[in-house]
Amino acid sequence: AAGGEKLALGLFARGSHDLVEIPGCVVQHPRLNDAAALIASACARAGIRAYDETTGEGELRYVQLTAVGADGRADLDPDAAVQVALVWNSPAPTTAAGPMTAPRAIALALKLWNSNSADGPGDIEPPNGVRVHSVWINWNDAPGNKITGPHWTHLKGERFVWARYGAADVCFTPGSFAQANASAFDAALARIRSFVFRGAAVSELYAGAGPIGLSIAATMGEEDDDEGSVRCVEIVGAAAETFERSKSKLPEGVRRRVSMAISRAEDACRDAVRDADVVIVDPPRMGLDPRTLAALTGGEAPAAEAAEAEAARAEAAE
């Protein structure tokens, strides 16, 4: 919003950064529409200023909403709660000062959380009774198009979101990548599992929170090592925490054959491929880097191509 216009929530129009409001979107969970209306109302009352990417000024950059359903399936729960993550245009708080270096962000977060029991003066009545599962703040004052920064603060509610994929319970935080269409992803996972034979040593690159590998692990027997193994590789260090929590839900005999390595796929690909019967890759939109592709095909990545890809990835990470 600019020039005194009200803060609005929505999506960018295709091929642009022009905001299109989607108050009644029929594609996403209806509770996300309710949560967006709640946040817009809270921002209007508090006078929160939307981030202006042309000047770098403003407060609220993005909002990330996640539906949280009973039994890990929000798509089957019409009364799902909503995890709220506010991306704030501010540097990460220092350890000494804490998040109170951005008091308006904290005030907005608390106002949203208090809507769960709105009964006092100034409280916001949640649209259609939507419940806030938890509230997080992501600190991102960097220029550019990167939506979130590396620093998160968990303020209220449960720290983790759980989703059910096949027979696996998978743990997420707002910093985790989660597929938006749970039912379609679950069907894709079932198809992937059909290609994995019993006793296979499985390596997964670009694993994220590990739902693919974990859903495979949940089908393995726990009698002996011949029942197979799963090794996941992920670059984001925070994935280790949620992966270990997800892993703890597996049978004891399976857990010892399931692991995650925090590494770039291109650095771990040779070892991941060498001892694996099945290799699964789920790369980002940039696609497979040359070194990983070469490891999968048994070739060598051309030096110039590998260097060019490395530079592009470094630029994207900034």
LINUR-V553297 format. One record per residue. BURIAL is + if it has 16 or more other ideal C-beta (glycine too) atoms within 10 Angstrom, else -. Layout:
BURIAL + BURIAL
//
This chain:
+ + - + - + - + - + - + + + - + + + - + - + - + - + - + - + - + - + - + - + - + - + - + - + - + - + - + - + - + + + + + + + + + + + + + + + + + + + + + + + + + + + + + + + - + - + - + - + + + + + + + + + - + - + - + - + - + - + + + + + + + + + + + + + - + + + + + + + + + + + - + - + + + + + + + + + - + + + - + - + + + + + + + + + + + + + + + + + + + + + + + - + + + + + - + - + - + - + - + + + - + - + + + - + - + + + + + - + + + + + - + + + + + + + + + + + + + - + - + - + - + - + - + - + + + - + + + + + - + - + + + + + + + + + + + + + + + + + + + + + + + - + - + - + - + - + - + - + + + + + - + - + + + + + + + + + + + + + - + - + + + + + + + + + + + + + + + - + + + + + + + + + + + + + + + + + + + - + + + - + - + - + + + - + - + + + + + - + - + + + - + - + + + - + - + - + + + - + - + - + + + - + + + + + + + + + + + + + + + + + + + + + + + + + + + + + + + + + + + - + + + - + - + - + - + - + - + + + + + + + + + + + + + + + + + + + - + - + - + + + - + + + + + + + - + + + + + + + - + - + + + - + - + - + + + - + - + + + + + - + + + + + - + + + + + + + + + - + + + + + - + - + + + + + - + - + + + - + + + + + + + + + - + - + - + - + - + - + + + + + + + + + + + + + + + + + - + - + - + - + - + + + - + - + - + - + + + - + - + + + - + - + - + - + - + - + - + - + -
//
